[in-house]
Every structure is written in structure tokens, then in C-alpha cells.
Amino acid sequence: MNPFAASLLAVVALATSAIATDKPNIIIFLVDDMGVMDTSVPFLTDDAGEPVVYPLNEWYRTPSMARLAAQGTRFSTFYAQSVCSPTRATVMTGQNATRHGTTQWIRPEGNNRGKFGPEAWNWTGLKKGDVTLPHVLKSAGYRTLFLGKAHFGPLDSEGSDPLNLGFDVNIGGACWGRPKSYYASDHYGNHPKYGKKVTHNVPHLEAYYDTDTFLTEALTLEANKEITQSVEADEPFFLLMSHYALHSPFHSDPRFAPNYVDSDKSKHAKAFATLVEGMDKSLGDIMDHLDTLGVAENTLIFFWGDNGSDAPLGGTHTVASSAPLLGKKATHYEGGMRVPFIAAWAKPNASNPEQQRLPIAQGTIQTQLGTIMDLYPTILEIAGATNPAEHIYDGYGLSKLLCGQSDEAHPDVFLMHFPHDHRSKYFTSYRNGDWKLVYHYYPKMNKQSSHYELFNLKDDFAESQNIAQQNPEKLYAMVQAMVAQLEAEEALYPVDADGNELRPILP
């Protein structure tokens, strides 16, 4: 545990127990495969910290995200892992993927380490005895709700069912990383027409079969029912609203398809835009429901995506789906791991006691870097919950940053370790301040002929110029710092053809 974060948690826990008996409701609104550019809300900023609207912002329609952003703070630079399972394990544990060991997406049917991936990587995911965010919040008096995509463990594993991981309620969560179908007419993948061996089927939604209820809408309706039940029972709730959208298959949501009929973009691109708009409606519907129930002022919402964009626009390692950023989901570029992040009270009220304890700045953009590891300590602090002494986490609290301040104790560092085969193969990406290093363990498998890529993101946010050769001293220092963090987090490394571990080589 970070010493600064540990002391802060202890102080806040004592203060909370002394002055408040009520606890704020907490919602994590997690969107699958949503990158920082998959929205009408501009997150990227100019040198003065002002938002810049790009063409993709003009293409998408996300008024509820805009509403949430106006009520709170969004981050211009927020990082997740470049694929889903590592991010989801991090959300649950507060640990970087290097530490929890799930460094690749989990294949439900078995180990997908890749030809040269580490043998001991955690492909079985989370287990019953693991310290998780819902377990800790439940011990602090919360009713814990899970809806949507889980993907915490493979088929028939303990982690495949969120009920084993600290949640009181699971609707829709299983081992699958995507749905077979978003359509109720297909029973969300459970229809008999698919045969006896059914895969990627979304469970628990039988009530909506053969209706016109799109999957995103069905999950939203169920979430609002569970929120109502918690409020009626006078129980604070933690909701992990984990949508299957925006993941493929790119099924068009008929509620929003008319908005894109005149576009010259591809069929899949237009369908993806309807998934975005349907997700956004879900956010607005939940916010409205909280207000109707009278608990919006006491409910805190954290919105973010689980990895970079997978929008069906352009090539994988090009400036396209995340433009002006380079790359997309499962790549080592910024488009693979930059995600939208917004934190806001569902209904701001400066006189509300909970909001006085965490006065989130409204309508602001925080330009200091944040990461998904930071949510675990932040939420525990807000809930007055205590992290188990034996559990190590890698994040830092975001409270100062959410309130519009700078925080010198919060490092501008992000390490993303991917010792596997995917769109980008066998790499570690390391951000420190304005500088970013990418280390390739198998250079010939990527388009680079070198182990090293070095970028100054302040001058070149599109990662168009590898300046490693021009900056040998900075390169050496960055590799040293990357190796130190990998070792501190007990990283596992790719191997060669003989099974020998491949560790980073200093330039």
C-alpha cells in the first residue's frame, strides 16, 4: 500500500465515523471498449487546458455524458489497460495488471498466453478469497450490485460469477467478454436456434425475451429496479454498472439508427454510433431515476471506459478510431489506453453534507494524469471503508484532483505491461510526465525494428516521431525507471523459444 494513501485513508475513516452516519451511494458506470474520443464531450485539451473539439466529437451524440461533465470534473489524460480483463481486475483490486497478473484478456475456454507469454500469468482471474472492492464495501455496510459484463474469470471458474467476488446481486455477468447478440429476439444469445453449446449468452434477462428491448436498455431497467430496492431498504449501495456496449458485435440499436441514416460512414460505424448513444441514454436514465427517488444528491458517479476505442473506423495502428490519437484497443499507442473519465455528484448541491466533504469541481477539466488504479483508494476514502492490512494496491487517491486542485503527491506515471500476443505484441508502455517509452520484447513482431520507442507527448501527442536515438540519456533514464516499476510490481515477462525469460535490455 502507498504510505501516503494509507495514512489518508486512516484519517478519513476516523473523520467519517465521527461526523456522519449516512454513506454516499457510489456508482461505477463502466463502458466496454470506450476510448476517449467515442463521445461528443471533448476531453483532449490545448496547451492552456481548454477542451478541443475534434471531428469524432461532432460525430457522436452523448448529451448525458455532457450533463454529467457539466456537473463534475473530467480528466484530459486518464489511463486504463489496453484490453478488458486486466482493467476489470484492476477496478476490483486497485492493483496494476503487473501485480494481479491478469495481463491479457481472459479467454473463457482456456489459457491464451500466446506463444511466448509467461507461463504463470493469471489466466484464471479473480477468486473467492481475493480482496475486492465490493467485498470491502460490503463490510462497510454497502449493498453491492453488479449488472452487465463481468469477464473476471474463465468458464466455470469462481471468478466467472460476480456473486463469488463480493456482490450481493449479479444480473448479466458471466465469463464472456462480449454478447452473442444485443437483441431480445435472439434472447441475448440464449435462443434455441444457437444449438446446445451456447456461448457468449447473457444470463438473467428472460423477462425481456421476444420484446423490442435492446440489451443496453434491459440492463438499465434492471439496474434501476435494484437501486429502488436499495433505497426502499434504506441501504447505501455500490453499483458496478458494466455495459456490454460498445463491444462487438456491432448490432445497430434501432432506437437511434435514424440519426445516422444520412451518414456516408460504414454500416458498422453507424451501428457503433447507435451503441454509443444507447449507452449514453442509459446514463441519463439512471441519473433521472436517482433524482426521482430523491437520492441523487447523495450519489456519486464515476464514469469511464475499460480500454481504448474499438470503433470500426480505419486501421489498427493508424490515426483513425481515436483521432487525433494514434492506435486503438490492444495497441501500445495512446489510442489503445486513453479513456474518458468523469466524476460527479448525480445532482450537485453545495449544502449537502456528503458533497461538502468532497466538493467536486463542476464543469472543469483536470489536466493532471489519473489511472484506473486510483479508483480503489478513492472510493474507499469516500465510503469510509478500510483496506485490509495485507492487501497491496497501486493507486493514489483522487480527491484533490476531483476538487479542481493539483496534487504533488499524485505521480504522473502509468505503466502498462502486455507480455502477450495481440494487435500490438509483447510490449511494456511507460508514461512519466510528458515522456512515454514503449519497450518491445520482440521488435520484429511489431512494425518497429528497435526495442525502443520514445515520445514527448507534450510536443507530439500523436506519437508520430520516435525520438529515442536523439535522446539517449532520457531513453536510458526512462528504461531504468520502467524496469524499477516492473520489478516493484513483480512483473512476469515474455519468454524466448527455449522458455527463457526476456527482461528489458538497457540501451
Secondary structure by P-SEA (a helix, b strand, c coil): ccaaaaaaaaaaaaaaaacccbbbbbbbcccccccccccccccccccccbbbbcaaaaacccaaaaaaaaacccccccccccccaaaaaaaaccccccccccccccccccccccccccccccccccccccccaaaaaaaaccbbbbccccccccccccccccccccccccccccccccccccccccccccccccccccccccccccccccccccaaaaaaaaaaaaaaaaaaacbbbbbcccccccccccccccccccccccccccaaaaaaaaaaaaaaaaaaaaaaaaaaacccccbbbbbbbccccccccccccccccccccccccccccccccbbbbbbbcccccccccccccccccccccccccccccaaaaaaaaaacccccccccccccccccccccccccccccbbbbbbccccccccbbbbbcccbbbbbbcccccccccccccccccccccccccccccccaaaaaaaaaaaaaaaaaabbbbbbcccccccccccc
